[in-house]
Amino acid sequence: MAAFEKLLVVNDSLDGMPEALSKAALIEHYTGAEVEVAEVIWDTVEDEPLNEIDKANLIEAFTAAERHGLHSLLDPYKDRIAWSEARVLWNKRTDEAILDEVRQQGVSLLIKPGVGYGLTDHLHAPLDWRLIREAPCPVLISQTPAWQTGGNVLAAVDIADTAHAALNDKVLLTARTLADTLNAALHLCCVHSDLGQSVGALQVAMDYQGIKEDMREARSAALADAMKRLGIEDATAHIKEGKPAPVIAHLASELSATVTVMGTAARSGLEKLMLGNTAEDTLTRLEGDVLTVRD
């Protein structure tokens, strides 16, 4: 993928915005990317039985106050960021406002402060999940304080799934771009299911270790081929066994990964509203930041 050229730092409040903006500023420092900071707001004044002039004046007062807050966020960076802009987006639907801004401004990386997650998120997908499913660019969910250069970037792929070969390539290239930007070590992870889910009990009893080694070797070879084809060097490969979400989260914790990069598939119908996929399940477990790339 191309280097990050246009960054959008956005939320429906100012919560978490200073930390997210500091990460955008670090990326800008090494890439020269343009930075836009935006907040989505809405108020019931929109539905009040007022004449249009009064209503417009009230809306402008609301947006002016929030615009002042955004400019205050940008003030410490005015001499450090070559190009920046602050915008207030007036829209009742936060997801629609953000996605429209991403498309209209040609955003190449969306950065959004994360929120707490709970069991109900599997019934009603939160804003973060909707963005990582539908945004046409990578989405960084910011969950930690400011980054430092160095450290580790972790990319998780299902390298054995040839149906998502193009998505795997996007994940690996995006992770390499981020690792290069942060001068971080790149780690690649592929998780295969445990043998109890893959083979019969008799096979396990007869050749447990042999089957297990075959699964590891096949993924290791496929990952090495992808690295060679994409020109990825100096990356450490990790082939793990188990359920993807907890295994990836554990490895990210072990590495103290600055960012974990994952792929996510677009959804439709009821799947769009319920049952988070691997990336979303992992997001609820990770303490660090998550960068998702859509197919």
SVG drawing of the C-alpha trace seen along z (x, -y; Angstrom):
<svg xmlns="http://www.w3.org/2000/svg" viewBox="-43 -34 59 79">
<polyline fill="none" stroke="black" stroke-width="0.4" points="0.0,0.0 1.1,-3.6 2.4,-5.6 -0.2,-7.3 -1.0,-10.7 -4.2,-12.0 -5.0,-11.3 -8.4,-11.8 -8.5,-11.9 -12.2,-11.9 -14.6,-11.1 -18.1,-12.1 -16.6,-13.9 -13.2,-15.2 -12.5,-12.1 -9.3,-10.4 -8.6,-12.9 -5.3,-14.3 -3.7,-10.8 -5.0,-10.0 -3.8,-13.4 -0.3,-12.8 -0.1,-9.5 -1.2,-11.3 1.5,-13.9 4.1,-11.2 3.0,-9.6 3.0,-13.1 6.5,-13.8 7.9,-10.8 5.6,-10.8 4.6,-14.4 0.9,-13.4 -1.9,-15.9 -3.8,-15.8 -7.5,-16.6 -9.1,-16.6 -12.9,-16.4 -15.7,-16.0 -19.2,-14.8 -21.9,-16.6 -25.7,-16.9 -28.4,-18.4 -32.1,-18.1 -32.4,-21.8 -32.5,-20.4 -36.0,-19.1 -37.3,-22.2 -40.2,-24.2 -38.0,-27.2 -37.7,-29.4 -34.8,-28.5 -32.7,-31.6 -32.9,-31.0 -32.2,-27.3 -29.1,-28.0 -27.8,-30.5 -28.1,-28.0 -26.4,-25.3 -23.6,-27.7 -23.2,-28.5 -22.9,-24.8 -20.4,-24.1 -18.3,-27.2 -17.9,-26.1 -16.7,-22.6 -14.5,-24.1 -12.8,-26.2 -12.1,-22.9 -10.6,-21.3 -8.3,-24.3 -7.1,-24.1 -6.1,-20.5 -4.2,-21.5 -2.5,-24.6 0.5,-22.6 1.1,-21.1 0.8,-24.3 4.5,-24.6 5.1,-20.8 2.4,-19.7 2.9,-21.1 -0.8,-20.9 -3.8,-20.5 -7.4,-21.4 -10.2,-21.3 -13.7,-20.5 -17.0,-20.0 -19.4,-17.6 -23.1,-18.2 -24.9,-14.9 -27.3,-12.8 -25.6,-9.6 -21.9,-9.6 -21.0,-6.6 -22.5,-8.3 -20.7,-11.5 -17.3,-9.9 -17.6,-7.6 -18.7,-10.5 -15.7,-12.5 -13.4,-9.6 -14.6,-9.3 -14.9,-13.0 -11.4,-13.9 -9.6,-10.8 -8.5,-9.7 -5.8,-7.0 -5.8,-6.4 -8.7,-6.9 -7.7,-7.3 -10.5,-7.1 -10.2,-6.9 -11.5,-3.6 -14.2,-3.0 -14.9,-0.4 -16.4,2.9 -18.9,5.2 -21.0,8.3 -23.8,6.2 -21.5,5.2 -22.1,8.6 -25.8,7.7 -25.5,4.1 -22.2,3.3 -20.7,0.1 -19.4,-2.7 -15.9,-1.3 -17.1,2.0 -19.2,0.3 -16.2,-1.9 -13.8,1.0 -16.3,3.0 -17.2,0.1 -14.4,-2.4 -12.6,-2.2 -9.2,-2.9 -7.4,-1.3 -8.8,-2.2 -6.6,-2.7 -8.5,-2.3 -6.5,-4.3 -6.6,-2.8 -3.3,-3.8 -1.3,-6.9 1.1,-8.5 3.4,-6.3 7.2,-6.2 9.3,-5.2 10.8,-1.7 8.9,1.1 7.0,3.8 4.2,3.9 2.3,7.2 0.4,8.3 -2.0,11.2 -3.1,13.0 -4.8,16.3 -2.2,17.2 -3.8,20.6 -7.0,19.0 -6.4,18.5 -9.9,16.9 -8.5,13.9 -5.0,13.8 -5.5,10.2 -6.6,9.1 -3.6,10.9 -1.3,8.9 -3.0,5.6 -2.5,6.5 1.2,7.4 2.0,4.3 0.1,2.0 2.0,3.4 5.3,2.9 4.4,-0.7 3.5,-1.4 6.6,0.5 8.8,-1.5 7.1,-4.8 7.7,-4.0 11.1,-2.4 9.6,0.6 10.3,4.3 7.7,6.2 6.2,9.4 3.9,11.6 1.4,14.1 -0.6,16.9 -2.9,18.9 -4.3,22.4 -7.0,24.2 -6.2,26.8 -6.1,30.4 -9.3,31.3 -11.2,29.0 -9.3,30.2 -8.9,34.0 -10.6,37.0 -9.8,38.6 -8.2,41.6 -5.9,39.5 -4.9,37.5 -4.1,40.6 -2.1,42.1 0.0,39.1 -0.7,36.1 2.7,34.6 3.1,35.3 -0.2,33.6 0.6,30.7 4.0,30.2 2.5,30.5 0.0,27.7 2.8,25.5 5.1,26.1 2.4,25.4 1.7,22.0 5.3,21.2 6.1,21.9 3.1,19.9 4.1,17.0 7.7,17.1 6.4,17.1 4.2,14.1 7.1,12.2 9.4,12.9 6.7,12.0 5.9,8.7 9.6,7.8 9.2,7.9 12.5,8.4 13.6,8.6 10.2,9.7 9.8,12.4 7.2,15.0 5.0,16.6 3.0,19.7 0.5,20.4 -2.1,22.9 -5.5,22.2 -8.4,19.8 -7.3,16.6 -8.6,13.9 -7.1,15.0 -3.8,16.2 -3.3,12.9 -4.1,10.9 -1.7,12.9 1.1,12.5 0.5,8.8 0.7,8.5 4.0,10.5 5.5,8.3 4.1,5.1 3.0,4.4 2.5,0.7 -0.1,1.7 -1.7,5.0 -2.7,5.0 -5.5,7.3 -7.9,7.8 -11.6,7.6 -14.3,8.6 -17.2,6.4 -20.6,7.5 -24.2,7.2 -27.7,7.9 -27.9,9.2 -24.2,10.0 -23.6,6.3 -25.4,5.8 -24.4,8.9 -21.6,11.3 -18.2,9.7 -15.6,11.3 -12.0,12.2 -10.7,8.6 -13.6,7.3 -13.3,10.1 -9.6,9.4 -10.2,5.7 -12.2,6.4 -9.3,8.3 -6.3,6.0 -4.9,3.3 -2.9,1.9 -4.0,0.1 -5.5,2.0 -5.2,1.1 -7.7,2.9 -7.6,3.3 -10.8,4.2 -11.0,6.6"/>
</svg>
